[in-house]
Amino acid sequence: MSDATTHLLLPYIFAAQAQKHVTHNEALRILDGLVQLSVLDRDLTAPPGSPADGDRYIVASGATGDWAGWDLNVALWTDGAWLRLPPRTGWRAWVEDEGLLLVYDGAGWVGTTPAALQNLALLGLGTTADGSNPFSAKLNAALWTAKTVAEGGTGDLFYTMNKETAGDDLGLTLQTDYVTKALMGLFGTDKFRLAVSQDGSAFFDGFIVDNASGIVDQPRLPRFKAYTNYDNYVGVGTWTKIGLNNTDYNDQGAFDAANSRFVAPVDGTYLFGATLLYKINASATARMRGRLVLNGTTEIRGSFGEISATHVSLATAIWLQTMVSLSAGDAVELQGTFASQTAISPLITRHSGAPRSADERERRTMTPPRSDQGLIRMPQADFEEVLARAAEEGAKRALADVGLEGKEAALDIRDLRSLLDCIRLVRRTAVQTSVRMITTGVMLALLAGIAIKLKIFGGGP
């Protein structure tokens, strides 16, 4: 029979043993040291200087002094001496300075946290997991970082989520007080979608990205295209709101057709474009102006446009475009006006195919020219009128230089034309006379030659 127990090596008390209390007390000391084992440290190789009774340590490898040869054993300070307690496989010890639970595996003390967790049914981190949320975590921060190349990794980090079929849902749910406010992911299709909600039940798509083409759609943008189906009559010198009473499309209902204006649904930066197609009820030059106006009074910077054209049956278009920052509720409208025409000098023009006279002259009002950075700007029709007038004045001065001026200038010009016609006739007659004379001389020469030939070769006496 052994004199100690198998596992804890507690000494037995024999029947005829003297001083049984000594053996009994020794066994109690061993039990006191091993039951609910908790050590102060596991990194010391030599005993501390002033241990307290009952202090316990796991001796580190390479022990010296009183602990020499006790590597990985439990050292208990009791009754003023160190007691060695060799560990057995399965012993557990709590390391107080590390807050760590260790288990002796027969070769060393190892942590109780397993190196791998496989096929767990539930995992709760800071909270309780359940069947609906098998993995649950209650945290204030979380970190995912890549395993570096030096650690045997690639330095990359991918977080992969997968769904079974295209018709299934895959995404992230963002909530406030457990009410869903946003969804992001692949919902019912493979298109990437971001949707938001006020109450967690009705959702609005912020944008959708087509996975086949990469085209981004923003279905909730306040887009509209408005037009008018009647003529808007615009006066001169007064800005007039252009009536737009129909729309091709009006997303979010932001365009108010009853009042011909766009009302911003939310704060933001908006892009506007407008085309003004106009004509006037006469054959004349008109200068049209257009602009976009904020809240009925303020012209939006960069929206002003102006163009001039001569109209009979054609129309002219002004294209306006600008960006503007609006607050929710701001209104934008389109306005137009005709610029006033101011006469600077009368211009006399000639009716085609008729002589000029005081009674047959037509006066035309010209648009005043404008100066712009050293350049003079005027409508094309007015510019052509100026050129015609300059040509007329130049012709008058040229005739005056040769003595043809005043009321008799026209008669003098006609006399000159008659004289020139006579000179041309004389030249033609002289040329014809010369040709006849040359022809007659040639005929006489031919006849003389014939006569000589008959004389020479004839058979007469």
C-alpha positions in Angstrom: 0.0 0.0 0.0 1.3 3.4 -0.9 1.9 6.0 1.8 0.2 8.8 -0.3 -2.9 9.4 -2.4 -2.6 8.9 -6.2 -3.5 12.4 -7.5 -2.6 14.9 -4.9 0.0 12.9 -3.0 -1.6 13.5 0.4 0.1 11.4 3.1 -1.9 8.5 4.7 -2.2 8.0 8.5 -1.2 4.5 9.5 -2.8 2.5 12.3 0.2 2.3 14.7 1.6 5.7 13.6 2.8 8.0 16.3 2.0 11.7 16.1 -0.8 11.2 13.6 -1.5 14.9 13.8 1.7 15.7 11.9 0.7 13.6 8.9 -2.8 15.0 9.0 -1.7 18.6 9.1 0.7 18.0 6.1 -2.1 16.7 4.0 -4.2 19.8 4.9 -1.4 22.1 3.8 -1.3 20.4 0.5 -5.0 20.6 0.0 -5.0 24.2 1.0 -2.3 24.9 -1.6 -4.0 23.1 -4.5 -7.7 23.4 -4.2 -9.0 26.5 -6.2 -5.5 27.0 -7.4 -4.6 30.7 -8.0 -1.0 31.9 -8.5 0.4 35.4 -8.3 2.8 35.1 -11.3 4.2 32.6 -13.8 7.3 34.5 -15.0 9.7 34.3 -12.0 12.8 32.0 -12.1 13.8 32.8 -8.5 11.7 33.2 -5.3 10.6 36.7 -4.3 12.3 38.4 -1.4 9.5 38.6 1.1 6.7 36.1 0.4 3.5 36.0 2.5 2.3 32.8 3.9 0.1 31.0 1.3 1.7 32.8 -1.7 1.8 30.5 -4.8 3.7 30.8 -8.1 4.2 28.8 -11.2 7.9 28.6 -11.5 9.3 29.7 -14.9 11.8 27.6 -16.9 15.4 28.0 -15.8 14.6 28.4 -12.1 17.4 29.1 -9.6 18.0 29.2 -5.8 15.3 27.4 -3.7 13.4 26.8 -6.9 16.2 25.2 -8.8 14.8 22.1 -10.7 11.2 23.2 -10.1 10.5 24.4 -13.6 6.7 24.6 -14.3 5.9 23.3 -10.8 3.7 25.2 -8.3 5.7 26.7 -5.4 3.8 27.2 -2.2 5.2 29.4 0.7 3.9 27.9 3.9 5.2 27.7 7.5 8.3 29.7 6.5 9.4 27.4 3.7 8.8 26.7 0.0 6.7 23.6 -0.7 6.9 22.0 -4.2 3.7 20.8 -5.8 4.3 19.0 -9.1 1.4 19.5 -11.5 -0.7 16.7 -13.0 -2.4 16.8 -16.4 -5.6 18.7 -16.3 -4.8 21.0 -13.4 -6.1 24.5 -13.8 -4.6 27.6 -12.4 -5.7 31.3 -12.5 -2.8 33.7 -13.1 -3.7 36.8 -11.1 -1.3 39.4 -12.7 -2.5 38.4 -16.2 -6.2 37.6 -15.5 -5.6 34.4 -17.4 -6.8 30.8 -16.8 -4.2 28.1 -17.6 -4.4 24.4 -17.9 -1.5 22.0 -17.5 -1.4 19.6 -20.5 1.3 17.3 -19.3 4.1 19.3 -21.0 3.4 22.9 -20.0 0.8 25.5 -18.9 -1.4 26.6 -21.8 -4.3 29.0 -22.1 -7.8 27.7 -21.9 -8.9 29.8 -25.0 -8.9 27.4 -27.9 -6.8 28.2 -31.0 -9.8 27.5 -33.2 -13.5 27.8 -32.8 -15.4 25.7 -35.4 -19.1 25.2 -36.1 -20.4 27.2 -33.2 -24.2 27.4 -33.1 -24.2 30.8 -31.2 -21.7 33.4 -30.4 -22.5 36.5 -28.3 -19.9 39.2 -27.7 -21.0 41.5 -24.9 -24.6 40.3 -25.4 -26.7 37.2 -25.9 -26.9 35.6 -29.3 -30.2 33.9 -30.3 -31.6 32.0 -33.2 -32.5 35.1 -35.2 -29.0 36.6 -34.6 -26.6 33.7 -34.1 -23.7 36.1 -33.9 -24.3 39.2 -31.7 -21.9 41.8 -30.5 -22.5 44.8 -28.2 -19.6 47.1 -28.7 -18.6 50.8 -29.1 -15.9 50.1 -31.6 -14.6 47.3 -33.8 -11.5 46.9 -35.9 -10.6 44.7 -38.8 -7.0 44.9 -39.9 -5.0 43.0 -42.5 -2.5 40.4 -41.6 0.9 41.8 -42.7 3.3 40.0 -45.0 5.8 39.8 -42.1 3.2 37.9 -40.2 2.7 35.5 -43.0 -0.3 37.3 -44.6 -0.7 39.2 -47.8 -1.3 42.7 -46.4 -4.8 42.7 -48.0 -8.2 42.5 -46.3 -11.5 41.5 -47.9 -14.8 41.2 -46.2 -17.0 38.9 -48.2 -20.8 38.5 -48.0 -22.6 36.1 -50.3 -26.2 35.3 -51.2 -27.6 32.1 -52.8 -29.4 33.5 -55.9 -29.9 36.9 -57.6 -33.4 37.1 -56.3 -32.3 36.9 -52.7 -31.4 39.9 -50.5 -27.9 40.7 -49.4 -27.0 44.0 -47.6 -26.5 46.1 -44.5 -29.3 47.4 -42.4 -28.7 50.7 -40.6 -31.1 51.4 -37.7 -31.9 54.0 -35.1 -33.5 52.5 -31.9 -34.0 49.3 -33.9 -36.0 51.2 -36.6 -34.4 50.7 -40.1 -33.4 54.0 -41.6 -31.2 52.8 -44.5 -30.5 49.7 -46.6 -27.4 49.2 -48.7 -26.7 46.1 -50.8 -28.2 43.8 -53.4 -31.9 43.5 -52.8 -33.9 41.2 -55.0 -31.5 41.7 -57.9 -27.7 42.0 -58.5 -27.9 45.8 -58.8 -26.3 47.8 -56.0 -29.0 49.8 -54.2 -29.0 52.5 -51.5 -32.5 53.1 -50.0 -33.6 55.2 -47.1 -36.7 55.3 -44.9 -38.4 57.5 -42.3 -40.4 54.8 -40.6 -38.7 51.5 -41.5 -41.5 50.4 -43.8 -41.6 52.7 -46.8 -38.3 53.0 -48.6 -37.0 55.5 -51.2 -34.1 54.6 -53.5 -31.3 57.1 -53.3 -29.4 55.6 -56.1 -29.1 52.3 -58.0 -26.0 51.1 -59.9 -26.6 48.6 -62.7 -24.1 45.8 -62.3 -24.1 45.1 -66.1 -23.3 48.6 -67.3 -22.2 50.6 -64.3 -24.8 53.3 -65.1 -26.0 55.1 -61.9 -29.6 56.1 -61.6 -30.9 58.6 -59.0 -34.6 58.1 -59.2 -35.5 60.5 -56.4 -33.8 63.6 -57.9 -36.2 66.5 -58.3 -36.0 66.5 -62.2 -38.6 68.2 -64.5 -39.1 69.4 -68.1 -41.7 72.0 -68.5 -43.1 73.8 -71.6 -45.9 76.1 -72.7 -48.6 75.3 -75.3 -49.7 78.9 -75.9 -48.0 82.2 -77.0 -46.6 84.4 -74.2 -46.8 88.1 -75.2 -43.8 90.0 -73.8 -43.6 93.8 -73.8 -40.7 96.2 -74.2 -38.6 97.1 -71.2 -40.6 95.1 -68.7 -39.7 91.7 -67.3 -42.5 89.2 -67.8 -42.9 85.8 -66.2 -43.1 83.1 -68.9 -46.0 80.8 -68.5 -45.1 77.1 -68.4 -48.3 75.1 -68.0 -47.2 71.6 -69.0 -44.5 69.1 -68.2 -43.0 66.1 -70.0 -41.9 64.8 -66.6 -42.0 66.1 -63.1 -40.2 63.8 -60.6 -41.2 64.5 -57.0 -43.7 67.1 -58.2 -41.2 69.9 -57.7 -42.4 72.0 -60.6 -45.6 74.0 -59.9 -47.3 74.3 -63.3 -50.2 76.4 -61.9 -47.7 79.1 -61.0 -45.0 78.4 -63.6 -42.2 77.9 -61.2 -39.9 75.3 -59.6 -40.0 74.9 -55.8 -36.9 73.3 -54.2 -38.0 70.3 -52.1 -34.7 70.2 -50.1 -31.6 72.3 -49.5 -29.0 71.7 -52.3 -27.3 72.9 -55.4 -29.5 72.8 -58.5 -28.8 73.0 -62.3 -31.3 74.9 -64.5 -31.5 75.2 -68.2 -34.1 77.1 -70.3 -34.8 77.8 -74.0 -36.7 80.9 -75.1 -38.0 80.7 -78.7 -39.4 84.1 -79.8 -40.4 86.2 -82.8 -42.0 89.6 -83.3 -45.1 90.6 -85.3 -43.2 92.7 -87.9 -40.2 92.6 -90.2 -37.7 94.3 -87.9 -34.8 93.7 -85.6 -35.7 92.7 -82.1 -33.4 92.2 -79.1 -34.8 89.6 -76.6 -33.5 89.1 -73.0 -34.1 86.2 -70.7 -33.2 85.3 -67.1 -34.0 83.0 -64.2 -35.3 84.7 -61.0 -35.2 83.5 -57.4 -38.4 84.0 -55.3 -39.8 86.4 -57.9 -37.3 89.3 -57.3 -33.7 88.3 -57.5 -32.0 87.6 -60.8 -29.9 84.4 -60.4 -26.2 85.2 -61.3 -25.1 83.7 -64.6 -28.7 83.1 -65.9 -29.0 86.3 -68.0 -29.0 86.0 -71.8 -29.6 88.3 -74.8 -29.8 87.9 -78.5 -30.9 90.0 -81.6 -32.3 89.0 -84.9 -34.4 90.3 -87.8 -37.7 88.6 -88.1 -40.2 88.0 -90.9 -41.3 84.4 -90.4 -38.4 82.9 -88.5 -37.9 82.5 -84.8 -34.8 82.9 -82.6 -33.8 81.0 -79.5 -32.0 82.0 -76.3 -30.4 79.3 -74.3 -30.0 80.0 -70.5 -28.2 77.8 -68.0 -26.8 78.2 -64.5 -26.3 76.5 -61.1 -27.6 77.9 -57.9 -27.7 76.9 -54.2 -31.3 76.8 -53.0 -32.9 76.3 -49.6 -36.0 74.1 -49.3 -39.0 76.2 -50.4 -37.1 78.6 -52.7 -38.9 79.2 -56.0 -37.3 79.7 -59.4 -39.2 81.2 -62.5 -38.3 82.1 -66.1 -38.7 85.8 -67.2 -38.3 87.6 -70.5 -38.4 91.1 -72.0 -37.7 92.9 -75.2 -35.1 95.7 -75.1 -36.2 99.1 -76.2 -35.2 100.4 -79.7 -33.7 104.0 -79.6 -33.2 105.9 -82.9 -29.8 107.5 -83.4 -30.0 108.8 -87.0 -32.3 108.2 -90.0 -30.9 106.0 -92.8 -32.2 106.5 -96.3 -32.5 103.3 -98.4 -33.4 103.0 -102.1 -36.3 101.0 -103.5 -35.0 98.4 -106.0 -35.4 99.3 -109.7 -36.5 102.9 -109.2 -34.7 106.2 -109.3 -34.2 108.0 -106.0 -36.3 111.0 -105.3 -37.3 112.9 -102.2 -40.7 111.4 -102.3 -39.5 107.8 -102.7 -37.1 107.7 -99.8 -37.8 105.3 -96.8 -36.5 106.1 -93.4 -35.4 103.3 -91.1 -34.7 103.5 -87.3 -31.3 101.9 -86.3 -30.5 100.3 -83.0 -27.9 102.3 -81.1 -24.5 100.5 -81.1 -23.0 99.2 -77.9 -19.4 99.5 -76.7 -17.9 96.4 -75.2 -14.2 96.3 -74.2 -13.2 98.8 -77.0 -15.4 97.1 -79.6 -18.5 98.5 -81.2 -21.4 96.0 -81.3 -24.6 96.5 -83.5 -27.1 94.2 -85.2 -26.1 92.8 -88.5 -29.0 94.5 -90.4 -27.9 97.9 -89.0 -24.3 97.2 -90.0 -25.3 96.4 -93.6 -27.3 99.7 -93.6 -24.2 101.6 -92.5 -22.1 100.0 -95.3 -24.7 100.9 -97.9 -24.8 104.5 -96.8 -21.0 104.7 -96.8 -20.9 103.4 -100.4 -23.5 106.0 -101.5 -21.5 108.9 -99.9 -18.3 107.7 -101.4 -19.8 107.6 -104.9 -21.1 111.1 -104.5 -17.6 112.4 -103.6 -16.0 110.5 -106.5 -18.3 112.2 -109.0 -17.8 115.6 -107.4 -14.0 115.2 -107.9 -14.5 115.0 -111.7 -17.0 117.9 -111.9 -20.2 115.9 -111.8 -22.3 117.2 -109.0 -25.5 119.1 -108.3 -28.8 118.8 -110.1 -27.2 118.5 -113.6 -25.0 115.5 -112.6 -27.5 113.0 -113.9 -27.8 114.7 -117.3 -24.0 115.0 -117.6 -23.7 111.3 -116.9 -26.3 110.5 -119.6 -24.4 112.7 -122.1 -21.2 110.9 -121.3 -22.8 107.6 -121.9 -24.1 108.8 -125.3 -20.6 110.0 -126.2 -19.1 106.7 -125.3 -21.7 104.9 -127.4 -20.7 107.0 -130.4 -17.0 106.3 -129.9 -17.7 102.6 -129.8 -19.7 102.8 -133.1 -16.9 104.8 -134.9 -14.4 102.2 -133.8 -16.5 99.3 -135.1 -17.1 101.2 -138.5 -13.4 101.9 -138.9 -12.5 98.3 -138.4 -15.1 97.2 -140.9 -13.8 99.7 -143.6 -10.3 98.4 -143.1 -11.4 94.9 -143.5 -13.2 95.7 -146.8 -10.2 97.5 -148.2 -7.8 94.6 -147.4 -10.3 92.1 -148.9 -10.5 94.2 -152.2 -6.7 94.4 -152.5 -6.4 90.6 -152.1 -9.0 90.0 -154.9 -7.2 92.3 -157.3 -3.9 90.5 -156.7 -5.5 87.2 -157.4 -7.0 88.4 -160.7 -3.7 89.8 -161.8 -2.0 86.5 -161.1 -4.6 84.6 -163.2 -4.1 87.0 -166.1 -0.3 86.5 -166.1 -0.8 82.7 -166.0 -3.0 82.7 -169.0 -0.5 84.9 -170.9 2.4 82.5 -170.1 0.8 79.2 -170.7 -1.9 80.1 -173.2 -1.8 79.0 -176.9 -2.5 82.4 -178.5 -0.4 84.0 -181.4 
